[in-house]
């Protein structure tokens, strides 16, 4: 039976491996400057820029230009034809028509590159400045005019973000600038076989009709033929061999694994049978014989020992003690010095403490210690243990609270976290509202937008680790003295990297006003339900810590959400920021954006100089805070 199963698995793997050889084709990768600024005095035929691309399969690449299909110049008319031309072979873009009548316009176009099967498109934003205008041209922002359902952040640099962690961008080699005059090309002597076939010179660029072509000069260089670059035809056999070896190796590993499994199961059954026979044989030995034979007495010391009426082998006990010693997060309790309490709930407390020689640093540092009260139930104990288990799997991130250690060898359990001096973001926002009412400086629109951006970065990292927070709200965000936001309170969090969905089984106080419809009615939680909560969190930040759905009870909130009701746009919040909230509240979870997309959208708002939250128009009496409601987490 095992032989038949192994033969079937080998046949399937070989079939899949052979089929994959004909479908492995990757699209080309392109590099180009996406933010171009030209003067309307550029002459026809001048070089604008150059697109560069690479293809893993060494296919021949063809470049092209396409209009975007619509414009952002304040009208609904179709975008006129492009005044540019691209060389299909080299990727050099030229000015094809005069730009005199296009000063002050913004053009959007696609630069494409194709390997014959797959095409890569890159959107390019071109600003044409009017040299004859009073200010030397005017550039319109894509936020001012355009499709109301799409937010397009302007393509600016990141130098205006000194106070917030900058997003990590993939490495791209900087494109080599192309001079106005194309340098003279040099024709090298190729191999005699290629000369006989009459292959065209790959280094010679052919300009289109109507575009002046720079003068070229051919210099013959004598020397040995060039043969350092491997052609795609030579590289193909090695790739086929590698692709074929992968499934064969996998099948061999699978066969060996199955054999070892069968062998271990056989030994296990035989070992159990042998141990039963040994037990019967030992039971037949009389007490007098055991006392007379010292060898049998020594054998008894190797067997299990009695401890609290439970028989456990010594090896298992020693192994458990060794595992406890190997836990790098375990920290001695006597090195903690308690100062004062930072906050408490129905069953939990957070204390401000001093820890000695923790986190690999010598000396004492201030930490926050999370523990449970004496009246805590088993559910609260499990939640704290789950929070500790989740945080042990996280690497340090600037927007996620960091675990420093734990004390779990006996009750009460301590979870040692980094100390964040500013406290909860919810309290910080409400205090800033009071400060503003008493004539203080308060917060700015840029500060609030920065909070949204940082929280999106932290949640993007948690989602990449397969973690669902399930209780994302302003009360569970901490802020430090540098106004850096950190996602905290993982008591409800679950690690669902396997299936990306978690179904709640236990009962308890729920954050109803932050929960998605599928969570309220079906007990289903996912990263997309965290996206819904993030939209409500943005509303909290815009309204300076107000309670969502003001004036509605919890049951009414659930009914209205099921009917399609959503939080209204605050009158001091601009449409661009409210659109991001509304995207998060789509009824279909699959249509909600990812945290990566939310990071890009909020980053675009930060790069723009516009105040998307007009705090001077903040309605002081329109929003209020609900302090106590039964059955809800607020």
HELIX and SHEET records of a PDB file:
HELIX    1   1 UNK A    2  UNK A   20  1                                  19    
HELIX    2   2 UNK A  100  UNK A  102  5                                   3    
HELIX    3   3 UNK A  192  UNK A  197  1                                   6    
HELIX    4   4 UNK A  232  UNK A  283  1                                  52    
HELIX    5   5 UNK A  287  UNK A  292  1                                   6    
HELIX    6   6 UNK A  294  UNK A  301  1                                   8    
HELIX    7   7 UNK A  314  UNK A  325  1                                  12    
HELIX    8   8 UNK A  333  UNK A  335  5                                   3    
HELIX    9   9 UNK A  378  UNK A  392  1                                  15    
HELIX   10  10 UNK A  425  UNK A  437  1                                  13    
HELIX   11  11 UNK A  445  UNK A  464  1                                  20    
HELIX   12  12 UNK A  474  UNK A  476  5                                   3    
HELIX   13  13 UNK A  512  UNK A  514  5                                   3    
HELIX   14  14 UNK A  517  UNK A  522  1                                   6    
HELIX   15  15 UNK A  527  UNK A  542  1                                  16    
HELIX   16  16 UNK A  554  UNK A  562  1                                   9    
HELIX   17  17 UNK A  575  UNK A  584  1                                  10    
HELIX   18  18 UNK A  589  UNK A  591  5                                   3    
HELIX   19  19 UNK A  595  UNK A  607  1                                  13    
HELIX   20  20 UNK A  615  UNK A  617  5                                   3    
SHEET    1   A 2 UNK A  29  UNK A  31  0                                        
SHEET    2   A 2 UNK A  52  UNK A  54 -1                                        
SHEET    1   B 4 UNK A  35  UNK A  39  0                                        
SHEET    2   B 4 UNK A 119  UNK A 129  1                                        
SHEET    3   B 4 UNK A 106  UNK A 114 -1                                        
SHEET    4   B 4 UNK A  62  UNK A  67 -1                                        
SHEET    1   C 3 UNK A  47  UNK A  50  0                                        
SHEET    2   C 3 UNK A  92  UNK A  95 -1                                        
SHEET    3   C 3 UNK A  84  UNK A  86 -1                                        
SHEET    1   D 2 UNK A 305  UNK A 307  0                                        
SHEET    2   D 2 UNK A 310  UNK A 312 -1                                        
SHEET    1   E 5 UNK A 336  UNK A 344  0                                        
SHEET    2   E 5 UNK A 348  UNK A 356 -1                                        
SHEET    3   E 5 UNK A 364  UNK A 372 -1                                        
SHEET    4   E 5 UNK A 414  UNK A 418 -1                                        
SHEET    5   E 5 UNK A 403  UNK A 407 -1                                        
SHEET    1   F 2 UNK A 467  UNK A 468  0                                        
SHEET    2   F 2 UNK A 494  UNK A 495 -1                                        
SHEET    1   G 2 UNK A 477  UNK A 479  0                                        
SHEET    2   G 2 UNK A 485  UNK A 487 -1                                        
SHEET    1   H 2 UNK A 501  UNK A 503  0                                        
SHEET    2   H 2 UNK A 524  UNK A 526 -1                                        
END                                                                             
